[in-house]
Amino acid sequence: MGGFNTLKLHKEFQYVYNKGKNQHSQSVVLFFLPQPGVRKVGFTATKKLGNAVKRNRAKRRLRALFCEYSHSLKDGIYVFVAKAAIFDAPFEKLTSDFHKVLTRAKTFT
C-alpha cells in the first residue's frame, strides 16, 4: 500500500479521531493527522452498513482507492470511514469523492 503500515489497535484509531482533522463526502469520511516520518492508514465500516460481508466489501473498495493515491500522499495517519452510499455509487463517483476529501485535507505532496 505505497509504504503505509496499517492501524490495528483501537487506541490508535481513537487517537486519530480525537486529534485529527476530518473531511466528509457522500460516501467516505477521512480523518487525517499529519505526523512527519509516520505513514499509517486504517479503514473502518460500522455495523450500521450491514453484515460482515457488506462491511468487508466497503473496506475493500476503500483500500483499492487508497492504493491509487498512496504514492502521492504526505506523511501522517489516515483513517477512512465508509458511509452507506459506498455500496450504491459507481467506481467513478467513489474516486471523485475520495479525491475530494484528500484534496480538502491538503494531503497531496
SEPASE-769443 format. One record per residue: chain; residue in one letter; x, y negated, z of N, C-alpha, C in turn; residue number from 1. Coordinates in Angstrom, 2 decimals, padded with zeros to 5 digits. Atoms other than C-alpha are relative to their C-alpha. Example, Ala and Ser with C-alpha at 12.3 -4.5 7.8 and 13.67 -1.06 7.14 Angstrom:
REM SEPASE-769443
R,A,a,000.89,001.19,000.00,012.30,004.50,007.80,000.90,-001.20,000.00,1
R,A,s,-000.82,001.19,-000.06,013.67,001.06,007.14,-000.77,-001.09,000.73,2
//
This chain:
REM SEPASE-769443
R,A,m,000.82,001.20,000.00,000.00,000.00,000.00,000.86,-001.25,000.00,1
R,A,g,-000.77,001.22,000.17,002.59,-002.53,-001.02,000.84,-000.38,001.20,2
R,A,g,-000.84,000.30,-001.15,004.79,-002.25,002.06,-000.75,-000.34,001.27,3
R,A,f,000.80,000.30,-001.18,001.95,-002.65,004.54,-000.17,001.26,000.85,4
R,A,n,000.33,-001.07,-000.93,001.52,-000.49,007.63,-001.46,-000.15,000.40,5
R,A,t,001.42,000.06,-000.36,-001.96,000.38,008.86,-000.17,-000.20,001.50,6
R,A,l,000.38,000.15,-001.39,-003.56,-000.70,012.10,-000.72,001.26,000.44,7
R,A,k,000.63,-001.22,-000.48,-004.61,002.24,014.22,-000.68,-000.17,001.35,8
R,A,l,000.51,000.13,-001.36,-005.26,001.09,017.77,-001.10,-001.06,000.11,9
R,A,h,001.12,000.91,-000.23,-008.45,-000.60,018.96,000.51,-001.37,000.45,10
R,A,k,-000.49,001.28,-000.52,-006.44,-003.28,020.78,000.67,-000.83,-001.10,11
R,A,e,-000.57,000.75,001.12,-004.63,-004.22,017.54,-001.10,-000.70,-000.79,12
R,A,f,001.13,000.60,000.70,-007.95,-004.81,015.80,-000.58,-001.15,000.82,13
R,A,q,000.58,001.03,-000.86,-009.30,-006.78,018.78,000.87,-001.25,000.05,14
R,A,y,-000.92,001.14,-000.02,-006.20,-008.99,018.84,-000.21,-000.86,-001.25,15
R,A,v,000.19,000.75,001.25,-006.73,-009.98,015.19,-001.38,-000.65,-000.01,16
R,A,y,001.35,000.58,-000.05,-010.48,-010.52,015.71,-000.01,-001.26,000.87,17
R,A,n,000.02,001.12,-000.93,-009.79,-012.87,018.64,000.92,-001.14,-000.40,18
R,A,k,-000.99,001.04,000.29,-006.72,-014.75,017.39,000.03,-000.45,-001.46,19
R,A,g,-000.11,000.30,001.42,-007.06,-014.66,013.60,-001.11,-000.88,-000.53,20
R,A,k,001.01,000.79,000.72,-008.98,-016.81,011.15,-000.85,000.96,-000.84,21
R,A,n,000.86,-000.88,000.79,-011.97,-015.27,009.38,-000.58,-000.73,-001.20,22
R,A,q,000.61,000.49,001.23,-013.36,-015.73,005.89,-001.05,001.02,-000.44,23
R,A,h,001.11,-000.88,000.37,-016.69,-014.34,004.69,-000.31,-000.14,-001.49,24
R,A,s,000.60,000.02,001.33,-018.04,-013.40,001.31,-001.23,000.89,000.07,25
R,A,q,001.24,-000.77,000.00,-021.13,-011.50,000.26,000.22,001.46,000.39,26
R,A,s,-000.20,-001.43,-000.23,-019.56,-008.04,000.53,001.16,000.35,000.92,27
R,A,v,-001.16,-000.30,-000.83,-016.44,-008.39,002.69,000.32,-001.18,000.92,28
R,A,v,-000.49,001.00,-000.94,-015.07,-010.25,005.72,001.48,000.25,000.20,29
R,A,l,-001.44,-000.11,-000.24,-011.36,-010.96,006.15,000.36,-000.71,001.29,30
R,A,f,-000.62,000.61,-001.17,-009.66,-011.59,009.48,001.49,000.01,-000.28,31
R,A,f,-001.42,000.12,000.34,-006.12,-012.88,008.91,000.75,-000.71,001.11,32
R,A,l,-000.87,000.59,-001.00,-003.39,-013.58,011.43,001.41,-000.06,-000.56,33
R,A,p,-001.34,000.09,000.57,-000.15,-014.93,009.92,001.07,000.28,001.05,34
R,A,q,-001.14,-000.31,-000.87,002.97,-013.45,011.51,001.19,000.33,-000.88,35
R,A,p,-001.18,-000.24,000.84,006.38,-013.68,009.86,000.65,001.35,000.31,36
R,A,g,-000.67,-001.28,-000.16,008.02,-010.31,009.29,-000.91,001.17,000.32,37
R,A,v,000.96,-001.07,-000.32,004.85,-008.32,010.08,-000.93,000.17,-001.19,38
R,A,r,000.89,-000.29,001.13,002.89,-006.64,007.29,-000.88,001.20,000.39,39
R,A,k,000.93,-001.05,-000.43,-000.12,-004.71,008.63,-001.38,-000.27,-000.58,40
R,A,v,001.35,000.13,000.53,-003.60,-004.04,007.35,-000.90,001.04,000.65,41
R,A,g,000.99,-000.92,-000.53,-006.77,-002.44,008.70,-001.32,-000.16,-000.74,42
R,A,f,001.28,000.01,000.69,-010.12,-001.53,007.18,-001.06,000.56,000.94,43
R,A,t,001.06,-000.49,-000.87,-013.39,-001.16,009.09,-001.34,-000.07,-000.71,44
R,A,a,001.39,-000.03,000.46,-017.00,-000.32,008.36,-000.84,000.43,001.19,45
R,A,t,000.78,-000.29,-001.20,-019.56,-000.42,011.15,-001.09,001.03,-000.28,46
R,A,k,001.06,-001.00,000.14,-022.28,002.12,011.79,-001.27,-000.58,-000.60,47
R,A,k,001.15,000.65,000.64,-024.80,-000.42,010.50,-000.07,000.34,-001.49,48
R,A,l,-000.05,-000.30,001.43,-023.66,000.55,007.00,-000.58,001.36,-000.35,49
R,A,g,000.55,-001.32,000.28,-024.81,004.14,007.33,000.83,001.11,000.61,50
R,A,n,-000.71,-001.16,-000.55,-023.43,007.60,007.94,001.48,-000.03,-000.38,51
R,A,a,-001.45,-000.03,000.20,-019.76,008.61,007.81,000.38,000.01,-001.47,52
R,A,v,-000.30,-000.05,001.42,-019.87,009.31,004.08,-000.03,-001.40,-000.60,53
R,A,k,000.11,001.36,000.52,-021.03,005.76,003.30,001.10,-000.90,000.55,54
R,A,r,-001.05,000.83,-000.61,-018.58,004.17,005.74,001.35,000.30,-000.63,55
R,A,n,-001.26,-000.36,000.63,-015.67,006.11,004.25,000.08,-000.49,-001.43,56
R,A,r,000.03,000.51,001.37,-016.74,005.14,000.74,000.29,-001.50,-000.02,57
R,A,a,-000.23,001.45,-000.09,-016.81,001.48,001.76,001.48,-000.29,000.26,58
R,A,k,-001.41,000.21,-000.31,-013.30,001.72,003.22,000.90,000.37,-001.18,59
R,A,r,-000.77,-000.37,001.20,-012.01,003.49,000.09,-000.03,-001.12,-001.03,60
R,A,r,000.11,001.10,000.95,-013.32,000.65,-002.05,000.85,-001.19,000.44,61
R,A,l,-000.83,001.10,-000.51,-011.63,-001.92,000.20,001.48,000.30,-000.19,62
R,A,r,-001.41,-000.38,000.17,-008.33,-000.01,000.10,000.43,-000.13,-001.46,63
R,A,a,-000.31,000.10,001.42,-008.46,000.16,-003.70,000.19,-001.46,-000.41,64
R,A,l,-000.14,001.42,000.30,-008.98,-003.60,-003.92,001.26,-000.57,000.61,65
R,A,f,-001.18,000.52,-000.68,-006.24,-004.28,-001.40,001.28,000.39,-000.75,66
R,A,c,-001.19,-000.47,000.72,-003.72,-002.23,-003.41,000.30,-000.89,-001.21,67
R,A,e,-000.20,000.88,001.14,-004.25,-004.57,-006.38,000.69,-001.30,000.40,68
R,A,y,-000.50,001.30,-000.42,-003.33,-007.67,-004.36,001.17,000.07,000.97,69
R,A,s,-000.96,-000.10,-001.10,-000.89,-006.33,-001.75,001.39,-000.54,-000.33,70
R,A,h,-001.35,000.45,000.37,002.26,-007.20,-003.68,000.16,-001.52,000.05,71
R,A,s,-000.08,001.46,000.06,001.41,-010.93,-003.75,-000.52,-000.68,001.27,72
R,A,l,000.53,000.57,-001.24,000.30,-011.47,-000.13,001.11,-000.38,000.97,73
R,A,k,-000.93,000.45,-001.03,002.05,-013.30,002.70,000.09,001.03,001.12,74
R,A,d,-000.13,-000.84,-001.19,003.30,-011.58,005.83,-001.11,-000.35,000.98,75
R,A,g,001.03,000.21,-000.99,000.69,-011.14,008.53,-000.80,001.26,000.21,76
R,A,i,000.88,-001.12,-000.29,-002.04,-008.89,009.84,-001.35,-000.28,-000.64,77
R,A,y,001.26,000.12,000.72,-005.13,-008.36,007.68,-000.97,001.06,000.50,78
R,A,v,001.06,-000.95,-000.31,-008.39,-006.76,008.77,-001.18,-000.31,-000.92,79
R,A,f,001.13,000.15,000.91,-011.09,-006.21,006.16,-001.19,000.77,000.56,80
R,A,v,001.22,-000.60,-000.52,-014.65,-005.51,007.30,-001.01,000.07,-001.14,81
R,A,a,000.97,-000.18,001.07,-017.17,-004.09,004.84,-001.38,-000.47,000.45,82
R,A,k,001.40,000.38,-000.22,-020.67,-005.56,004.59,-000.88,000.93,-000.82,83
R,A,a,000.94,-000.91,000.67,-023.78,-003.75,003.35,-000.02,-000.20,-001.51,84
R,A,a,000.05,000.28,001.44,-023.56,-005.43,-000.07,001.10,000.71,-000.78,85
R,A,i,-001.11,-000.67,000.68,-020.40,-003.45,-000.84,-000.48,001.21,-000.82,86
R,A,f,000.50,-001.18,000.72,-022.50,-000.48,-002.00,-000.71,-000.36,-001.30,87
R,A,d,000.81,000.37,001.16,-024.71,-002.33,-004.47,000.78,-000.78,-001.05,88
R,A,a,-000.73,000.89,000.90,-022.12,-004.64,-006.01,000.87,000.80,-000.98,89
R,A,p,-000.93,-000.63,000.95,-020.27,-003.65,-009.19,001.43,-000.38,000.36,90
R,A,f,-001.40,000.19,-000.36,-016.49,-003.48,-009.00,000.50,-001.40,-000.34,91
R,A,e,-000.42,001.34,000.38,-016.07,-006.82,-010.80,-000.42,-001.03,001.06,92
R,A,k,000.49,000.91,-001.06,-018.19,-008.60,-008.15,000.83,000.19,001.27,93
R,A,l,-000.83,-000.25,-001.18,-016.22,-006.92,-005.36,001.38,-000.62,-000.17,94
R,A,t,-001.30,000.58,000.26,-012.98,-008.01,-006.98,-000.03,-001.52,000.17,95
R,A,s,000.09,001.46,-000.14,-014.14,-011.63,-007.16,-000.21,-000.40,001.46,96
R,A,d,000.19,000.27,-001.42,-015.35,-011.54,-003.52,001.31,000.16,000.76,97
R,A,f,-001.28,-000.29,-000.67,-012.03,-010.04,-002.41,000.99,-001.13,-000.27,98
R,A,h,-000.90,001.09,000.37,-010.05,-012.66,-004.31,-000.41,-001.30,000.68,99
R,A,k,000.52,001.21,-000.62,-012.29,-015.39,-002.90,000.42,-000.13,001.46,100
R,A,v,-000.35,000.08,-001.43,-011.65,-014.51,000.77,001.51,-000.13,000.17,101
R,A,l,-001.46,000.12,-000.09,-007.91,-014.10,000.17,000.46,-001.41,-000.35,102
R,A,t,-000.35,001.35,000.40,-007.75,-017.48,-001.56,-000.37,-001.00,001.09,103
R,A,r,000.44,000.91,-001.06,-009.75,-019.26,001.15,000.89,000.08,001.23,104
R,A,a,-000.87,-000.18,-001.16,-007.48,-017.80,003.83,001.45,-000.42,-000.28,105
R,A,k,-001.34,000.45,000.43,-004.42,-019.07,001.87,001.06,001.08,000.27,106
R,A,t,-000.88,-001.12,-000.26,-002.76,-015.66,001.91,000.93,000.33,-001.15,107
R,A,f,-000.87,-000.30,001.14,-001.12,-015.69,-001.52,001.33,-000.72,000.12,108
R,A,t,-001.33,000.61,-000.07,002.61,-016.36,-001.76,000.23,-000.94,-001.15,109
//
